[in-house]
């Protein structure tokens, strides 16, 4: 990618990253829908018995509620990230959506994503929204990817603010990098980052 990369290039790369994220999220959507359906069917079946106590259906109703909560968070993230965002972009809001999209379900070999937010005040950035999304999703997708039978620690995303900058630290149980194909576009958009051991710190200028 040439050094003269334009903001439009961030949009192109973001769409490619979003397609990849949606491809892996499809498993979670189906998994959650199946969980809701199966548990509600058990509730319906047991609740139809006049002699059945409430305790007989409570665990299945709770399981259905948890699956529905996961599904709602995932679909909210998909809908929000799938449309244009108003300027200036909010790093905190974007991070929460990206984490919901990239975090794995309990049945997946991929890692879960945990978000920690310090008090940063106004989290808006001068970086265009597509570049903010790309800078978070691209490395996070690689960080959460696991293999069948592998036990992964959660990937932690820490948002902090200092002076005129906002930083998102991605902490994983293995090395984590900014993908090379996005590097030039992100630098041109004003994003900076540092890599050390199992940590990637992505820095955005405040708006």
N, C-alpha and C positions, 0 to 999 in steps of 0.2 A: 504494500500500500504506500503510495507516494506521500511525502511530507506535506503536500498541499491538500491533504484529505479534507473534504468539505463536510458540513453538518449532515448533508443528505446521505453520505456514506455511513454515518452512524445509524440512520434509519434502516438502511439495507441490511447491515449486520445485525441490528436489533431484531428485525423480522425473522432472520435466519435462526437467531438464538431462541426467539419465542417459539418458533416451530419445533425446535428441538425440545424445549421445555414442555410444550403441550404434548408432544409425542410420549414422553415418559410419564406425564401427569395423567394420561388417558387410563393407565393401569389403576391409578389411585381412585379415579372417578368411578370406574367399573367396580372396583373392590368395595368402595363405600356404598354405592347403590345396592350391591348384592348384600352387604351387611345389613343395611336398613331393611331391605325386602325380607330377608330370612328371619331376622329378629322380630319384625312386625307380624309375620305369619305365625310365629310361635306364640306371640302375645294374643293374636286373634283366636288361635285355636284353643289355647288354655283359658282365655277369658270367657269362652262360650260355655264352659262347664260351670254350672251353678255352684257346685261344691268347692271349686278351686279357690284357694286363698290368694290374696293380692301378692303375697310373697312368692307365689309360683311364677308370676309374670314380671315382677319388678326387675330382676337382673337382665332380662331380654329387652325390656323397655329402656333401661339405662344404656345398654349396648347400642340399641338403635339410635338413641339420642346422641351418643358420642360419635357414631358414624355420620349422622346428619350434620353435626357441628363441623366435623372435618370436611364434609362435602360442601357445606355452605361457605366455609373459609376459602376453599380451593376455587369454587366457582366465582366468588366475589373477586378474588385475585385475577382470575382469567379475564373476567369482564373488564376490570379496571385497566389491566395491562394491555388488553387488546384494542383499546381506543386511545386516541390522542390525548395527551395530558396538557393542562393549562400551564403557562409559564408564569413565574419561575417554578421549576420542579422542586418538590419537597423530598429531601433525602430520607427522612424518617418514614414518611408514608410509603415511598417507593420500596424501602427496605422491608417493611412489614409485608407488602404484597409479594415481593420477590421471594421472601422466606416461605410464605404460604404455598407458593407455586412450586418451589424446589424441594420442600421438605417431603420426605418419604412417609408412606403409611407404615403401620406396624408389620404388615405382611411383606414389605419390600426389603431387598438387600441393601438398598441405598440408605444413606445416613439421614437422620432427622436434622432439622435446622432450628436452632434456638437464637432468639434475638434478645440482646441486652441493650437498653438505651440509657445513657446518662442524661442529665439535664443539660440540653444543648441550646435551649431557647429556640429562636427562629431557625429552622432546618432547611430553609430554601437555598438553592444554589443557582449560580449564573450559568451552569452547564446545561445544555439542552436536554430535555427529558429522555429522548432516545439514548443519548450517551450515558446518562445516569443509569438507566435500566440495563444497558449493555454491560457497563462496568461492574455491575453487581451480579447479573445472571450468568455471564460467560464464565467467570472463575468458579462460581458457586455450583454450577452444573457438574463441572469436573470434580469439585471437592466432595460432592455427595455420592458420586457414582460408586457402586459396590459390586461385588461378585456374589453369586449364589452361595450361600453357606458362610459368607464372611460376616463377622460381627463388627459393626462400625460404631465409633463414638459419634455423638452429635457434632455437627459443624456449628460453631458459635459465631454469631455476628454481633459485634459491639460497635455501637454508634456513639461517638464522642465529638465534642466541639471545643476548639481552642482558638481564640482570636478570630481571624478572618477565614478559618478553614473548618470543614467538617470531615471527620475521618470514620470510615467503616473498616474495622479490623475483622478479617475472616480467619478463624482459628480452627484447624483441622487436625486429625490424627495422622496426617501424612503431608508431604510438601504440597503447597498450593500456589499456583502461578496465574498471572494474567495471560490469557491466550494470545499468542503472537499475532494472529490474524486481526485482532482488534486493537493492538497497541498503538499504531500510528494514528488511527482515527480518534482514539480516546485522548491521546496527547494533544492532538489538534483542537479537541473540544475543551481542553483545559483540565482534564483529569490527570492526576499524578498518583503514583503508587510505589511502595517498597515491598520487597519480598525477603523474608528471612525465615529459615527453617520451615516450620509448619504454619506460617502466618503470612497473610497478605494484607497490607494496610492501604486502602484506597482513599485518596484525599480529594475533596471537592471544595472549590472556593465558594464562600457564602455569596448570596445575591446582594 
